[in-house]
């Protein structure tokens, strides 16, 4: 088995049983839209549970999308894939004839390929170039952001997107460090951040650079801007009785989802999950990356 095949084989989609339970099956001949198809795990499960449906899968990451295409090839014409940001979910669905959809899914987590094999610096577990782009067609990388952002801007990014208590201290150290040499690898970034935080102020359960890596990734990819744009468009895409599920992995995402669902519930939708669905102990044991996942589901009213 090749390294790529082995990676795909061990990829475990988060909360897949809950996704199928809440979103499938859909009526025969209707569409499912997976706005974050990743390596295709959720898409395959949904297609298997809805044997007479079709699925439109979107992803910003062209390399990930190519792997999804291999995994979903057995479904033939039932599966259509597009290289696109889910902020354009309504436009892509219209273009493919997938509107209205009877189920829509957004899984906001990184794929195992992105973390373990993309070489784009999403993790500090190995020394890689500091890229962090989902879509490598865009010009801005994490290294470029660190090179040109002012100290106040870096502090804002770390505070808003990483919820980093030491944002000011880290931003100051990043600016000092880049004067000596570019911060263009994951190891250098992690080292600078670790040295910026005194041992007695470091978080107990996570690496000192965890929040900084999250913040830079969110900023580089405008993740919260994409999510904010996508949420109402995905909800509007639903057919009467259709369901929209979102899996979030940190509080910034989940707050946006919760707020948007609450706002939509004042109109023609209702929130089906009073509390978010969380992975159980068995899933967390099998797939530790599922630990922080939170799944919320919205349903459109039967009449429009």
C-alpha positions in Angstrom: 0.0 0.0 0.0 1.4 3.5 -0.9 1.8 6.2 1.8 -1.2 8.1 0.3 -3.4 5.0 0.2 -2.4 4.2 3.8 -3.3 7.8 4.9 -6.7 7.6 3.3 -7.3 4.2 4.8 -6.8 5.4 8.3 -8.8 8.7 7.8 -11.8 8.6 10.1 -14.6 11.0 9.4 -15.8 12.6 12.7 -19.3 11.9 14.0 -20.1 9.9 10.8 -22.9 7.9 12.5 -24.6 11.1 13.8 -24.3 12.7 10.4 -26.0 9.8 8.7 -28.6 9.6 11.4 -29.6 13.2 11.2 -29.2 14.0 7.4 -30.0 10.7 5.6 -31.7 9.2 3.8 -33.0 11.9 1.5 -35.9 11.3 -0.9 -35.1 9.4 -4.1 -33.8 11.6 -6.9 -32.8 14.5 -4.7 -29.5 16.1 -3.9 -27.1 16.2 -0.9 -24.5 19.0 -0.8 -21.2 18.4 1.1 -19.5 21.8 1.3 -16.3 20.4 2.8 -16.0 17.1 1.1 -12.4 16.5 2.4 -11.3 12.9 1.8 -14.9 11.9 1.1 -15.7 10.0 4.3 -19.0 11.7 5.1 -19.9 11.9 1.4 -19.5 8.1 1.0 -21.6 7.4 4.1 -24.4 9.7 2.9 -24.4 8.2 -0.6 -24.5 4.7 0.8 -27.5 5.7 3.1 -29.4 7.4 0.3 -29.0 5.0 -2.6 -31.1 7.0 -5.1 -29.6 10.4 -4.4 -26.8 12.5 -5.9 -24.2 14.5 -4.1 -22.4 17.7 -4.9 -19.0 17.9 -3.0 -17.0 21.1 -2.7 -13.5 21.7 -1.3 -11.0 24.6 -1.4 -8.1 22.2 -1.3 -7.3 20.8 -4.8 -5.1 18.0 -3.5 -7.7 16.8 -1.0 -10.3 17.0 -3.7 -8.3 14.7 -5.9 -8.1 12.1 -3.1 -11.9 12.4 -2.6 -12.4 11.8 -6.3 -10.6 8.5 -6.0 -12.5 7.4 -3.0 -15.9 8.4 -4.4 -15.3 7.0 -7.9 -17.4 3.9 -7.3 -20.5 6.1 -7.0 -20.0 7.3 -10.6 -22.3 10.0 -11.9 -24.1 10.2 -8.5 -21.2 12.3 -7.2 -20.1 15.7 -8.6 -17.0 17.4 -7.2 -16.1 21.1 -7.6 -13.0 23.0 -6.5 -14.6 25.8 -4.6 -15.0 27.7 -1.3 -18.2 26.9 0.5 -19.0 30.6 0.7 -20.2 30.0 -2.9 -22.3 27.0 -2.0 -25.5 28.5 -3.5 -23.9 29.4 -6.7 -22.2 26.0 -7.2 -25.4 24.2 -6.4 -27.4 26.2 -8.9 -24.7 25.6 -11.6 -24.8 21.9 -11.0 -28.6 21.6 -10.8 -28.3 20.6 -7.1 -30.7 23.2 -5.8 -32.8 22.8 -3.8 -30.9 20.2 -1.7 -32.5 17.9 0.9 -29.3 17.7 3.0 -26.3 20.1 3.4 -23.2 19.3 5.5 -20.2 21.5 6.5 -17.4 19.7 8.4 -15.1 22.5 9.5 -12.2 20.3 10.6 -8.9 19.7 8.8 -8.4 16.5 7.0 -5.8 13.9 8.0 -4.1 14.6 4.7 -3.8 18.3 5.4 -2.4 17.7 8.9 -0.1 14.8 8.2 0.9 14.8 4.6 0.2 18.0 2.7 3.6 19.6 3.7 1.9 23.0 4.1 2.7 23.6 7.8 -0.7 23.1 9.4 0.9 21.3 12.3 4.0 22.0 14.4 4.6 18.2 14.8 7.1 18.3 11.9 9.3 21.0 10.4 7.6 22.2 7.2 7.3 25.4 5.1 4.9 27.8 6.7 2.2 27.9 4.1 -1.2 27.0 5.7 -3.3 27.7 2.6 -6.3 25.5 1.9 -6.4 26.7 -1.7 -2.8 27.0 -3.0 -4.1 29.2 -5.9 -4.4 32.1 -3.4 -1.3 34.3 -3.0 -1.2 34.8 0.8 0.7 32.3 2.9 1.3 32.2 6.7 5.0 33.1 6.1 3.9 36.1 4.0 1.4 37.2 6.7 4.1 37.0 9.3 6.5 39.0 7.1 4.3 41.9 6.4 1.8 42.3 9.2 2.3 45.1 11.7 2.7 44.2 15.4 -0.8 45.5 16.3 -2.3 43.5 13.4 -0.5 40.3 14.6 -1.8 40.9 18.1 -5.3 41.3 16.8 -5.1 38.1 14.8 -3.7 36.1 17.7 -6.3 37.6 20.1 -9.4 37.3 17.9 -8.7 34.0 16.0 -6.6 32.2 18.6 -8.1 33.6 21.8 -4.5 33.8 22.9 -4.1 35.4 26.3 -0.4 36.2 25.5 -1.2 37.8 22.1 0.7 41.1 22.8 3.8 39.4 24.1 3.9 36.9 21.2 3.3 39.6 18.6 6.2 41.6 19.9 8.5 38.6 19.9 7.4 37.7 16.3 8.3 41.2 15.1 11.7 41.1 16.9 12.5 37.6 15.5 11.6 38.4 11.9 14.1 41.3 12.0 16.9 38.7 12.5 15.6 36.1 10.0 12.3 35.2 8.2 9.8 33.1 10.1 9.0 30.7 7.3 9.0 27.2 8.9 6.8 25.6 11.5 9.7 24.8 13.8 10.9 28.4 13.8 7.4 29.7 14.5 6.8 27.3 17.3 10.2 28.0 18.9 9.6 31.8 18.8 6.2 31.4 20.4 7.4 29.0 23.0 10.2 31.4 24.0 7.7 34.3 24.2 5.6 32.6 27.0 7.3 32.1 30.4 7.0 28.5 31.6 4.6 29.3 34.5 2.2 31.0 32.0 2.1 28.2 29.4 -1.1 26.2 28.9 -1.1 22.8 30.7 -2.8 20.6 28.1 -1.6 22.1 24.7 1.6 23.2 23.1 2.3 26.9 23.7 2.1 27.5 19.9 -1.3 25.8 19.4 -3.4 28.9 19.5 -1.0 30.8 17.3 -1.1 28.2 14.6 -4.9 28.2 14.7 -5.0 32.0 14.5 -2.7 32.2 11.5 -4.5 29.4 9.7 -7.9 31.1 10.2 -6.5 34.5 9.1 -4.7 33.1 6.0 -7.9 31.3 4.8 -10.4 33.8 6.0 -12.2 30.8 7.6 -14.7 32.8 9.7 -15.5 35.1 6.8 -16.3 32.1 4.6 -18.4 30.5 7.3 -20.4 33.6 8.0 -21.2 34.0 4.3 -22.0 30.3 3.8 -24.4 29.7 6.7 -27.4 31.7 5.4 -26.8 30.6 1.8 -26.7 26.9 2.8 -29.9 27.3 4.8 -31.6 29.0 1.9 -30.5 26.1 -0.3 -32.6 23.6 1.5 -35.8 22.2 0.2 -38.8 22.1 2.5 -38.1 19.5 5.2 -34.4 19.5 4.3 -31.7 19.5 6.9 -28.4 21.4 7.3 -25.7 20.1 9.6 -22.4 21.7 10.7 -19.5 20.2 12.6 -17.4 22.8 14.4 -14.2 22.2 16.2 -13.6 25.4 18.2 -15.6 28.1 20.0 -15.2 30.7 17.3 -16.9 28.5 14.7 -19.5 27.1 17.0 -20.6 30.6 18.2 -21.1 31.6 14.6 -23.1 28.5 13.8 -25.2 28.7 17.0 -26.0 32.4 16.4 -26.9 31.9 12.7 -29.2 28.9 13.5 -30.9 30.9 16.3 -31.5 33.8 13.9 -32.9 31.4 11.2 -35.1 29.7 13.8 -37.1 33.0 14.0 -38.2 32.5 10.4 -38.9 29.2 8.4 -36.3 26.9 10.1 -36.0 25.1 13.4 -33.0 23.9 15.4 -33.2 20.2 15.9 -30.2 19.8 18.3 -31.0 21.8 21.5 -27.4 21.0 22.5 -24.7 20.1 20.0 -24.1 16.4 19.4 -20.6 15.4 20.7 -18.5 12.2 20.1 -18.8 9.5 22.7 -15.8 8.1 24.6 -15.4 5.2 22.1 -15.1 7.5 19.1 -12.6 9.7 21.0 -10.5 6.7 21.9 -10.4 5.6 18.3 -10.0 9.1 16.8 -8.6 11.6 19.4 -9.0 14.4 16.8 -12.8 14.1 17.3 -12.6 15.3 20.9 -13.6 18.9 20.3 -16.2 18.2 17.6 -19.7 19.7 18.0 -22.5 18.9 15.5 -25.6 21.1 15.2 -28.6 20.5 12.9 -31.1 22.9 11.3 -34.3 21.9 9.5 -36.3 23.9 7.0 -40.1 24.1 7.4 -42.3 22.0 5.2 -43.8 25.0 3.5 -42.1 28.0 1.8 
